[in-house]
């Protein structure tokens, strides 16, 4: 029932002292997530972040 066009993006970088990892997440409506999954790169975490 909320906003269907809202995307919440968060990162663990500052909160947990993981600035070098650049790991985060996004929360959105399932339709938006489906669209984002279509355009994401296959390897979205580089080797330096691992």
DAJOKA-V370892 format. One record per backbone hydrogen bond with DSSP energy under -1.0 kcal/mol. CO is the residue of the C=O (numbers start at 1). NH is the residue of the N-H. If there is no record, write none. Layout:
CO/NH
CO/NH
//
This chain:
8/27
10/25
12/16
13/18
18/21
18/22
23/12
25/10
27/8
29/33
30/34
31/35
32/36
33/37
34/38
//
